[in-house]
Amino acid sequence: MDLLTALELTLRKARAHGGVVRGLHESAKLIEKRVAQLCTVTSQITSSLLRLSALITTSTCLLFQVPRPSANGLLCKIDSEGNARKVVGCSCLVVKDYGEDTTALNIVKKHIESN
């Protein structure tokens, strides 16, 4: 299983349990509360994302970078059949509850910790 597939499966499980928050403002609030477990941001850095990544370094949240905002949008809007729908760019999304421990989650965690 490759990394992006593992990330997609992890986010699908988290969405099923109501554990995914999208957007810069909502993500920052969860990171400040120390509730966030995983944060995916785009590699197209803006000043807001720089502040957010500085906030992440002070917390225990794991940071994962995706190549472009539409990739984050693809990951966070998946229907029950596994197809992406209504894809809109998303600069940041945060997982506050993984739902359950899966092999896909372990693959994502190992990749983040090794980098």
C-alpha positions in Angstrom: 0.0 0.0 0.0 1.5 3.4 -1.0 1.5 6.4 1.2 -1.3 8.5 -0.4 -3.7 5.5 -0.4 -2.9 4.9 3.3 -3.6 8.6 4.0 -6.9 8.4 2.1 -8.0 5.4 4.1 -7.0 7.0 7.3 -9.0 10.2 6.5 -12.0 8.1 5.4 -12.1 6.4 8.8 -11.6 9.6 10.6 -14.5 11.3 8.6 -16.7 8.4 9.4 -16.1 9.1 13.1 -16.5 12.8 12.8 -12.8 13.5 13.4 -11.8 15.7 10.4 -11.8 19.5 10.4 -11.1 21.5 7.3 -9.8 25.1 7.0 -7.1 27.2 8.5 -9.1 28.8 11.3 -10.7 25.7 12.6 -7.5 23.8 12.3 -5.6 26.4 14.3 -8.2 26.3 17.1 -7.8 22.6 17.4 -4.1 22.7 17.4 -4.1 25.4 20.1 -6.4 23.2 22.2 -3.9 20.4 21.8 -6.7 18.1 20.4 -5.2 17.7 16.9 -3.4 14.4 16.1 -2.6 14.8 12.5 -2.4 18.0 10.3 -2.0 17.9 6.5 -1.0 21.2 4.8 -0.1 22.2 1.3 3.5 22.7 0.3 2.5 26.1 -1.2 3.5 28.1 1.8 1.7 31.3 2.7 2.2 33.5 5.8 -0.8 31.9 7.5 0.5 28.4 6.9 3.9 29.5 8.3 2.2 30.5 11.5 0.3 27.3 11.6 3.4 25.1 11.1 5.1 27.1 13.9 2.1 26.3 16.1 2.3 22.6 15.2 6.0 22.5 16.3 4.9 23.5 19.8 2.3 20.7 20.0 2.3 16.9 19.7 0.5 17.0 16.3 2.0 15.1 13.4 2.5 17.2 10.2 2.1 15.9 6.7 2.6 18.0 3.5 0.6 17.4 0.3 1.8 18.9 -3.1 -1.2 21.2 -3.8 -4.5 22.4 -2.3 -6.6 20.3 -4.6 -4.9 17.2 -3.3 -6.1 18.1 0.2 -9.6 18.7 -1.2 -9.5 15.3 -2.9 -8.7 13.6 0.4 -11.3 15.3 2.5 -14.4 14.9 0.2 -14.8 11.2 -0.5 -18.2 9.6 -0.8 -19.2 6.1 0.3 -18.0 4.5 -3.0 -14.6 6.0 -2.6 -15.0 8.7 -5.4 -13.9 12.3 -4.8 -16.9 14.7 -5.1 -17.2 18.5 -5.1 -13.4 18.9 -5.0 -12.4 22.3 -3.7 -8.9 23.3 -2.7 -8.2 23.0 1.0 -5.0 24.5 2.5 -5.2 22.6 5.8 -7.1 19.8 7.4 -6.8 18.3 10.9 -7.7 14.9 12.3 -8.8 15.0 15.9 -10.1 11.5 16.1 -8.7 8.6 14.0 -11.6 6.4 14.9 -9.8 3.1 15.0 -6.2 1.9 14.7 -5.6 0.5 11.2 -2.6 -0.6 9.1 -3.0 2.5 6.9 -2.7 4.7 10.0 0.5 2.9 11.0 1.9 3.4 7.6 1.2 7.2 7.7 2.6 7.5 11.2 5.8 5.6 10.3 6.4 7.9 7.3 5.9 11.1 9.2 8.2 9.9 12.1 10.9 8.9 9.7 11.0 12.3 8.0 
